[in-house]
Amino acid sequence: MGLGSLLAGATELPYGGWIQIPILSLVWLQLTTNPSSKLSEHFASGIVFGIGYFAISLWWLYISMHDVGGMNSLLSGAAVLILSTYMALFFSAASLAIPAFKRSKFTGVLLGSSWVIMEFLRGYIFTGFPWAGFAESQVNGPFAPIAPLLGGLACTFLVIWISWELLQTKRQAFLSGAIIICAIVSTQLIGLMSFTKPFGEPITVRLIQGNFEQSLKFNPAAISEQIHFYSSQIKSRPANLIIIPETAFPWPQNKLPPELLSDLQDYSNLSSSNLLLGLVGEVTSDQGMQYTNRAIGLSPNALPYEYDKVHLVPFGEFIPPGFHWFVKAFNVPLSDFARGNLDQPAFSIIRKNQDAVHAAITICYEDVFGGELANRIRKNSEPANFLINLTNLAWFGQSQAPTQQLRLSQLRSLETGLPALRATNTGITSVLGPDGKVLQSLPELTQANLRTEVQAYSGKTPFVTWGNLPILGISCLLLIWGFIRYRRF
């Protein structure tokens, strides 16, 4: 558990993507110290490592359940531990490649392949929870440039493989050293390739960070204050695009002041500003009227645009069957939202005498799922020119959750080759380049505006075109070959 905790802490450092590699080497050393250990003992060691890693990486969930949701402290802590244990199962299962192929000179490649498969499953089973993977730390590490080609899973593959080869340098220094150097140099050379290019004139942007505590989201007086703040800030200065965060208007759409959206539409028409607003939407389904986590776009002299969040947060936005008792322990309403459709269009930003540019929208948690975002961009009728993420992380207080999600957003920009705009309530509101670099940002926990210009891009990266299929196919083929030739169970 100690090495897992150390690894979780190291990934938060400025060069965490580099630091995680030698720490993982120590993990492999620990797992291979006793070559005669039983499979069950090896699996248990992997579980202990995984629990240490995830308990530190995801401790901010305790804040949302206890501090904001009002859940009992013991139950909140137990929930984090149970989730960490479940996540650790995937880590432990992936590490079983070590006893399976321990006599093979290809163990590192096969271990990386195993980790890719398990990470994919972790992001898919029970709607998936791929948060705190190794890939996003590579935005500060050596293997980020592979993301536009093969995605974040390829970053994970290289991290695992090269960390294994680092351990092998003590017995085969030349071969493993050459592999490490070639992998890093080749990846950096790949980073010189460009798959997208600037499109049109830069657009003027304003991102508004309100910094309202989550406890105020359900206070009627505070709701009125937030609505007034955001609406007045929107009207304070025009821009091609003005964005407010997820649920910045924290009230169902039909209960908002009746003139609010019509006044903002009038402002959009008069100022030629495109507005993107986070609020609580409503849809009618077989279950009756349901709420949605919605972004509404208001463009000059155009019909309103709507995007309803598709990938919902388990327990936070939808209740898995059989777990209503758990959600009742929270003191928070609106816990069971409806999902948006998978084929929702991009948001078009209309400008005078210029071509429209189009943005792929994600809301908070959706930024975790790179394959889903690539699939949407690939299938949209209009090509995406940049990404927009609306987020509210006030649920998690002063924790590492905002920096973790920022790294996820950086990885999404890398994978798609598109710049990104992040409008958040408490931080980190930022502008990202198509290479995932942070160009501008606002300090956390401050009320401020970020005014800037953003260059739109056009084109598709290989990852957008093919998604995770290539790296999953390569990994599966390698594992099949490995089991046929080197099976040790």
C-alpha positions as CSV (number, residue, x, y, z in Angstrom):
1,M,0.0,0.0,0.0
2,G,3.0,2.3,0.7
3,L,4.2,2.2,-2.9
4,G,0.7,2.8,-4.2
5,S,0.3,5.8,-2.0
6,L,3.7,7.1,-3.0
7,L,2.8,6.7,-6.7
8,A,-0.5,8.5,-6.2
9,G,1.2,11.4,-4.6
10,A,4.0,11.5,-7.2
11,T,1.6,11.9,-10.1
12,E,0.5,15.2,-8.7
13,L,4.0,16.7,-8.9
14,P,5.0,18.9,-11.9
15,Y,7.0,16.1,-13.6
16,G,4.7,13.3,-12.3
17,G,4.7,11.5,-15.6
18,W,8.4,11.0,-15.4
19,I,8.4,10.2,-11.7
20,Q,5.8,7.5,-11.9
21,I,8.0,5.3,-14.1
22,P,10.8,4.5,-11.5
23,I,8.1,4.1,-8.8
24,L,6.3,1.6,-10.9
25,S,9.6,-0.2,-11.3
26,L,9.8,-0.5,-7.6
27,V,6.3,-2.0,-7.7
28,W,7.4,-4.6,-10.2
29,L,10.4,-5.3,-8.0
30,Q,8.2,-5.9,-5.0
31,L,5.9,-8.2,-7.0
32,T,8.8,-10.3,-8.3
33,T,10.8,-10.6,-5.1
34,N,9.4,-14.0,-4.3
35,P,9.2,-15.9,-7.6
36,S,7.7,-19.0,-5.8
37,S,4.7,-17.1,-4.4
38,K,1.3,-18.4,-5.1
39,L,-1.0,-16.8,-7.6
40,S,-3.4,-15.8,-4.8
41,E,-0.5,-14.1,-2.9
42,H,0.5,-12.2,-6.1
43,F,-3.1,-11.1,-6.6
44,A,-3.4,-9.9,-3.0
45,S,-0.2,-7.9,-3.3
46,G,-1.7,-6.2,-6.4
47,I,-4.9,-5.4,-4.5
48,V,-2.9,-3.8,-1.6
49,F,-0.9,-1.6,-4.1
50,G,-4.1,-0.6,-5.9
51,I,-6.0,0.3,-2.7
52,G,-3.1,2.5,-1.6
53,Y,-3.0,4.2,-5.0
54,F,-6.8,4.9,-5.4
55,A,-7.5,5.8,-1.7
56,I,-5.0,8.7,-2.1
57,S,-6.0,9.6,-5.6
58,L,-9.8,9.6,-4.9
59,W,-10.0,10.8,-1.3
60,W,-11.8,13.9,-2.5
61,L,-14.9,11.8,-2.9
62,Y,-15.1,11.9,0.9
63,I,-15.5,15.6,0.7
64,S,-18.5,15.4,-1.6
65,M,-20.2,12.7,0.5
66,H,-19.4,14.0,4.0
67,D,-18.8,17.7,3.8
68,V,-21.3,18.6,1.0
69,G,-23.7,15.6,1.0
70,G,-24.0,15.3,4.8
71,M,-23.3,11.6,4.8
72,N,-22.0,10.0,8.0
73,S,-18.2,10.1,8.2
74,L,-17.8,6.4,8.7
75,L,-20.1,5.6,5.7
76,S,-18.3,8.2,3.6
77,G,-14.9,6.7,4.4
78,A,-16.2,3.2,3.8
79,A,-17.6,4.2,0.4
80,V,-14.2,5.6,-0.7
81,L,-12.4,2.4,0.5
82,I,-14.9,0.1,-1.3
83,L,-14.5,2.1,-4.5
84,S,-10.7,2.0,-4.2
85,T,-10.8,-1.8,-3.6
86,Y,-13.0,-2.3,-6.7
87,M,-10.6,-0.1,-8.8
88,A,-7.7,-2.1,-7.3
89,L,-9.1,-5.3,-8.8
90,F,-8.3,-4.1,-12.3
91,F,-4.7,-3.2,-11.3
92,S,-4.2,-6.6,-9.6
93,A,-5.7,-8.5,-12.6
94,A,-3.4,-6.6,-15.0
95,S,-0.3,-7.4,-12.9
96,L,-1.0,-11.1,-13.2
97,A,0.8,-10.9,-16.5
98,I,4.0,-11.0,-14.4
99,P,3.6,-14.6,-13.0
100,A,2.1,-15.6,-16.3
101,F,5.1,-14.5,-18.4
102,K,7.9,-14.2,-15.8
103,R,10.4,-16.3,-17.8
104,S,9.8,-14.3,-21.0
105,K,12.0,-11.5,-22.3
106,F,8.7,-10.0,-23.6
107,T,7.2,-9.8,-20.1
108,G,7.2,-6.0,-20.2
109,V,5.3,-5.8,-23.5
110,L,2.8,-8.4,-22.3
111,L,2.4,-6.6,-19.0
112,G,1.7,-3.4,-20.9
113,S,-0.9,-5.1,-23.1
114,S,-2.6,-6.6,-20.0
115,W,-2.7,-3.2,-18.4
116,V,-4.3,-1.7,-21.6
117,I,-7.1,-4.3,-21.5
118,M,-7.8,-3.8,-17.8
119,E,-7.8,0.0,-18.1
120,F,-10.2,-0.2,-21.0
121,L,-12.5,-2.5,-19.0
122,R,-12.2,-0.2,-16.0
123,G,-13.6,2.6,-18.2
124,Y,-16.4,0.4,-19.5
125,I,-17.9,-2.0,-16.9
126,F,-20.8,-0.6,-14.9
127,T,-20.6,2.6,-17.1
128,G,-16.9,2.9,-16.3
129,F,-14.8,4.8,-13.9
130,P,-11.3,5.4,-15.6
131,W,-10.4,8.3,-13.3
132,A,-6.8,8.4,-12.0
133,G,-5.2,6.3,-14.7
134,F,-1.6,6.6,-15.6
135,A,-2.2,8.1,-19.0
136,E,-3.3,11.6,-17.9
137,S,-0.1,12.0,-15.9
138,Q,1.8,11.7,-19.1
139,V,0.8,15.2,-20.1
140,N,3.8,15.9,-17.7
141,G,5.8,12.9,-18.9
142,P,7.7,11.5,-21.9
143,F,4.9,9.6,-23.7
144,A,2.2,12.2,-24.2
145,P,3.1,12.6,-28.0
146,I,1.7,9.1,-28.8
147,A,-1.8,10.2,-27.7
148,P,-2.9,11.8,-31.1
149,L,-1.9,8.5,-32.8
150,L,-3.2,5.8,-30.4
151,G,-4.8,7.6,-27.5
152,G,-4.3,7.6,-23.8
153,L,-4.3,3.8,-23.6
154,A,-1.1,3.8,-25.7
155,C,0.5,6.2,-23.1
156,T,-0.4,3.6,-20.4
157,F,1.1,0.8,-22.5
158,L,4.4,2.7,-22.8
159,V,4.5,3.7,-19.1
160,I,4.1,0.1,-18.0
161,W,6.5,-1.4,-20.6
162,I,9.3,1.1,-20.0
163,S,8.9,0.9,-16.2
164,W,9.4,-2.9,-16.5
165,E,12.5,-2.4,-18.7
166,L,13.9,0.0,-16.2
167,L,13.8,-2.8,-13.6
168,Q,15.6,-5.1,-16.1
169,T,18.6,-2.8,-16.5
170,K,20.2,-4.5,-13.5
171,R,20.6,-7.8,-15.5
172,Q,20.5,-6.7,-19.1
173,A,21.7,-3.1,-19.0
174,F,22.4,-2.7,-22.8
175,L,19.2,-4.2,-24.2
176,S,16.8,-2.6,-21.7
177,G,18.6,0.7,-21.8
178,A,18.4,0.8,-25.6
179,I,14.7,0.0,-25.4
180,I,14.1,2.8,-23.0
181,I,16.0,5.4,-25.0
182,C,14.4,4.3,-28.3
183,A,10.9,4.5,-26.8
184,I,11.4,8.0,-25.4
185,V,13.2,9.3,-28.5
186,S,10.7,7.8,-30.9
187,T,7.8,9.2,-29.0
188,Q,9.3,12.7,-28.9
189,L,9.9,12.5,-32.7
190,I,6.2,11.5,-33.2
191,G,5.4,14.7,-31.3
192,L,6.8,16.7,-34.2
193,M,3.9,15.5,-36.4
194,S,0.8,17.6,-36.7
195,F,-2.6,16.3,-37.7
196,T,-4.7,19.4,-37.3
197,K,-4.1,23.0,-38.5
198,P,-5.4,26.5,-37.7
199,F,-8.8,27.3,-39.1
200,G,-10.1,30.8,-39.7
201,E,-9.6,33.9,-37.5
202,P,-9.2,33.6,-33.8
203,I,-12.4,33.9,-31.8
204,T,-12.7,36.2,-28.7
205,V,-13.7,34.3,-25.6
206,R,-14.8,35.1,-22.1
207,L,-14.9,32.3,-19.4
208,I,-16.7,33.3,-16.2
209,Q,-15.7,31.6,-13.0
210,G,-18.2,32.3,-10.2
211,N,-16.6,30.5,-7.3
212,F,-19.9,29.6,-5.5
213,E,-19.8,27.1,-2.7
214,Q,-21.7,23.9,-3.4
215,S,-23.7,24.2,-0.3
216,L,-25.3,27.3,-1.8
217,K,-26.6,25.4,-4.9
218,F,-29.8,24.5,-3.1
219,N,-30.4,27.7,-1.2
220,P,-33.1,29.7,-2.9
221,A,-31.6,33.1,-1.9
222,A,-28.1,32.0,-3.0
223,I,-29.6,30.7,-6.3
224,S,-31.0,34.1,-7.1
225,E,-27.6,35.7,-6.3
226,Q,-25.8,33.2,-8.7
227,I,-28.3,33.8,-11.5
228,H,-27.9,37.6,-11.1
229,F,-24.1,37.3,-11.0
230,Y,-23.8,35.2,-14.1
231,S,-26.4,37.1,-16.1
232,S,-24.8,40.5,-15.3
233,Q,-21.3,39.2,-16.0
234,I,-22.4,37.9,-19.4
235,K,-23.8,41.3,-20.3
236,S,-20.8,43.2,-19.0
237,R,-18.8,42.8,-22.2
238,P,-19.4,41.2,-25.6
239,A,-17.3,38.4,-27.1
240,N,-17.6,35.9,-29.9
241,L,-18.2,33.3,-27.2
242,I,-19.1,33.7,-23.5
243,I,-19.3,30.5,-21.4
244,I,-20.5,30.0,-17.8
245,P,-19.9,26.7,-15.9
246,E,-21.9,23.5,-15.4
247,T,-25.2,24.3,-13.6
248,A,-24.2,27.9,-13.1
249,F,-27.9,28.5,-13.2
250,P,-28.6,25.8,-10.5
251,W,-32.3,25.5,-11.0
252,P,-34.6,23.5,-13.3
253,Q,-35.1,25.4,-16.6
254,N,-38.9,25.8,-16.1
255,K,-38.4,27.4,-12.7
256,L,-35.8,30.0,-13.8
257,P,-37.0,33.6,-13.9
258,P,-39.3,33.7,-17.0
259,E,-37.4,36.6,-18.7
260,L,-33.9,35.3,-18.0
261,L,-33.2,33.2,-21.2
262,S,-35.2,35.6,-23.4
263,D,-33.2,38.6,-22.1
264,L,-29.9,36.7,-22.7
265,Q,-31.1,35.8,-26.3
266,D,-31.8,39.5,-26.9
267,Y,-28.3,40.3,-25.6
268,S,-26.9,37.7,-28.0
269,N,-28.7,39.2,-30.9
270,L,-27.6,42.8,-30.1
271,S,-24.0,42.1,-29.2
272,S,-23.4,39.3,-31.7
273,S,-22.2,37.2,-28.8
274,N,-22.6,33.4,-28.6
275,L,-23.5,32.3,-25.1
276,L,-23.1,28.8,-23.6
277,L,-25.0,28.3,-20.3
278,G,-24.9,25.5,-17.8
279,L,-28.3,24.8,-16.2
280,V,-30.7,22.0,-15.2
281,G,-32.8,20.9,-18.2
282,E,-35.9,18.8,-18.4
283,V,-37.1,16.1,-20.8
284,T,-40.1,13.9,-20.9
285,S,-39.5,10.1,-21.0
286,D,-41.3,6.9,-20.4
287,Q,-40.6,7.6,-16.7
288,G,-42.3,11.0,-16.9
289,M,-40.5,14.3,-16.5
290,Q,-36.8,14.0,-15.7
291,Y,-34.0,16.5,-15.2
292,T,-30.9,16.6,-17.3
293,N,-27.5,18.2,-16.8
294,R,-27.7,20.6,-19.7
295,A,-25.8,23.2,-21.7
296,I,-27.8,25.7,-23.7
297,G,-26.3,27.7,-26.5
298,L,-27.7,31.1,-27.5
299,S,-26.4,32.4,-30.8
300,P,-27.3,35.7,-32.7
301,N,-30.7,35.3,-34.5
302,A,-30.6,31.5,-34.3
303,L,-32.6,28.8,-32.5
304,P,-31.3,27.8,-29.1
305,Y,-28.8,24.9,-29.0
306,E,-29.1,22.2,-26.4
307,Y,-26.7,19.5,-25.2
308,D,-27.7,17.1,-22.4
309,K,-24.9,15.2,-20.6
310,V,-24.7,11.6,-21.8
311,H,-22.2,9.9,-19.5
312,L,-23.6,10.5,-16.0
313,V,-21.8,10.1,-12.7
314,P,-23.0,7.0,-10.8
315,F,-24.7,8.0,-7.5
316,G,-24.1,11.7,-8.3
317,E,-26.4,11.9,-11.3
318,F,-28.0,8.5,-11.7
319,I,-28.8,5.8,-9.2
320,P,-27.8,2.3,-10.1
321,P,-30.5,-0.3,-9.5
322,G,-30.7,-1.4,-5.9
323,F,-28.8,1.6,-4.5
324,H,-31.5,4.1,-3.8
325,W,-30.9,3.5,-0.1
326,F,-27.3,4.8,-0.5
327,V,-28.4,8.0,-2.2
328,K,-30.9,8.7,0.5
329,A,-28.0,9.1,2.9
330,F,-27.1,12.3,1.0
331,N,-28.7,15.5,1.8
332,V,-28.7,16.6,-1.9
333,P,-31.6,16.7,-4.4
334,L,-31.5,16.0,-8.1
335,S,-29.7,12.7,-7.9
336,D,-31.3,10.8,-10.8
337,F,-30.9,12.6,-14.2
338,A,-31.9,11.4,-17.6
339,R,-29.1,10.7,-20.2
340,G,-28.7,12.8,-23.4
341,N,-28.7,11.2,-26.8
342,L,-25.5,9.9,-28.2
343,D,-25.9,11.7,-31.5
344,Q,-26.1,15.3,-30.3
345,P,-24.6,17.9,-32.7
346,A,-21.7,20.2,-32.1
347,F,-22.3,23.8,-31.0
348,S,-21.9,26.3,-33.8
349,I,-20.4,29.7,-33.0
350,I,-21.7,32.2,-35.4
351,R,-19.6,35.2,-36.4
352,K,-20.3,38.2,-38.8
353,N,-18.8,37.8,-42.3
354,Q,-16.9,34.6,-41.2
355,D,-17.4,30.9,-41.4
356,A,-19.0,29.4,-38.3
357,V,-16.7,27.3,-36.0
358,H,-18.0,24.2,-34.1
359,A,-17.3,23.0,-30.6
360,A,-17.7,19.5,-29.2
361,I,-19.3,19.9,-25.8
362,T,-18.6,17.8,-22.7
363,I,-19.9,18.4,-19.2
364,C,-17.5,17.6,-16.3
365,Y,-17.2,13.8,-15.9
366,E,-17.5,13.2,-19.7
367,D,-14.0,14.6,-20.2
368,V,-12.7,11.3,-18.7
369,F,-13.8,9.2,-21.6
370,G,-11.5,9.9,-24.6
371,G,-12.9,7.1,-26.8
372,E,-16.4,8.4,-26.5
373,L,-15.4,12.0,-27.3
374,A,-13.4,10.8,-30.3
375,N,-16.4,8.7,-31.5
376,R,-18.7,11.8,-31.2
377,I,-16.3,14.0,-33.1
378,R,-15.9,11.4,-35.8
379,K,-19.7,10.9,-36.3
380,N,-20.8,14.6,-36.1
381,S,-22.0,16.1,-39.3
382,E,-20.0,19.3,-38.6
383,P,-16.3,19.0,-37.9
384,A,-15.2,20.0,-34.5
385,N,-12.8,23.0,-34.3
386,F,-12.3,23.0,-30.6
387,L,-13.5,21.4,-27.3
388,I,-15.5,23.0,-24.5
389,N,-15.9,21.5,-21.1
390,L,-18.3,22.9,-18.5
391,T,-17.5,21.8,-15.0
392,N,-18.4,22.3,-11.3
393,L,-15.9,20.8,-8.9
394,A,-17.1,22.7,-5.9
395,W,-18.3,19.3,-4.7
396,F,-14.8,18.4,-3.9
397,G,-13.5,21.4,-1.9
398,Q,-9.8,22.2,-1.7
399,S,-8.5,18.9,-3.1
400,Q,-6.5,17.6,-6.1
401,A,-9.7,16.9,-8.1
402,P,-9.4,20.1,-10.2
403,T,-5.8,19.4,-11.2
404,Q,-6.6,15.8,-12.0
405,Q,-9.5,16.8,-14.3
406,L,-7.3,19.5,-15.9
407,R,-4.8,16.8,-16.8
408,L,-7.7,14.7,-18.3
409,S,-8.7,17.7,-20.4
410,Q,-5.1,18.2,-21.5
411,L,-5.1,14.5,-22.6
412,R,-8.3,15.0,-24.6
413,S,-6.8,18.0,-26.4
414,L,-3.7,15.9,-27.2
415,E,-5.8,13.0,-28.5
416,T,-8.0,15.2,-30.7
417,G,-5.4,17.8,-31.7
418,L,-7.9,20.5,-30.8
419,P,-7.7,23.5,-28.4
420,A,-10.0,23.3,-25.4
421,L,-11.9,25.8,-23.2
422,R,-12.7,24.9,-19.6
423,A,-15.3,27.0,-17.8
424,T,-15.5,25.9,-14.2
425,N,-17.2,27.2,-11.0
426,T,-14.3,27.0,-8.6
427,G,-11.4,26.1,-10.9
428,I,-9.4,25.4,-12.9
429,T,-10.9,27.6,-15.6
430,S,-8.4,27.5,-18.5
431,V,-7.5,27.6,-22.2
432,L,-5.6,24.6,-23.6
433,G,-3.7,24.4,-26.9
434,P,-4.0,21.6,-29.4
435,D,-0.9,20.1,-27.9
436,G,-2.6,19.9,-24.4
437,K,-0.5,22.8,-23.0
438,V,-2.2,25.2,-20.6
439,L,-2.1,28.6,-22.4
440,Q,-4.0,30.6,-19.8
441,S,-5.8,29.9,-16.6
442,L,-7.5,31.5,-13.6
443,P,-6.5,30.8,-10.0
444,E,-8.6,28.4,-8.1
445,L,-11.3,29.5,-5.6
446,T,-11.5,33.0,-7.0
447,Q,-14.3,34.9,-8.8
448,A,-13.0,36.1,-12.1
449,N,-13.2,36.3,-15.8
450,L,-10.8,35.0,-18.3
451,R,-10.8,37.1,-21.5
452,T,-8.7,35.9,-24.4
453,E,-8.5,34.9,-28.1
454,V,-8.6,31.2,-29.2
455,Q,-7.5,29.9,-32.5
456,A,-9.8,27.2,-33.9
457,Y,-8.3,24.1,-35.6
458,S,-9.5,21.8,-38.3
459,G,-8.6,18.2,-39.1
460,K,-8.7,14.8,-37.4
461,T,-6.0,12.9,-35.6
462,P,-5.6,9.2,-36.2
463,F,-7.0,8.6,-32.7
464,V,-10.2,10.5,-33.7
465,T,-10.4,8.4,-36.9
466,W,-9.8,5.0,-35.3
467,G,-10.4,5.4,-31.6
468,N,-9.1,2.8,-29.2
469,L,-9.4,0.0,-31.8
470,P,-5.8,-0.2,-32.9
471,I,-4.2,-0.2,-29.4
472,L,-6.8,-2.7,-28.1
473,G,-6.3,-4.9,-31.2
474,I,-2.5,-4.9,-30.7
475,S,-2.8,-5.6,-27.0
476,C,-5.2,-8.5,-27.5
477,L,-3.0,-10.1,-30.2
478,L,0.1,-9.8,-28.1
479,L,-1.6,-11.4,-25.1
480,I,-3.0,-14.2,-27.3
481,W,0.5,-14.8,-28.6
482,G,2.0,-14.6,-25.1
483,F,-0.4,-17.2,-23.6
484,I,0.2,-19.6,-26.5
485,R,4.0,-19.4,-26.2
486,Y,4.8,-18.5,-22.6
487,R,1.8,-19.6,-20.5
488,R,2.9,-20.2,-16.9
489,F,-0.4,-20.7,-14.9
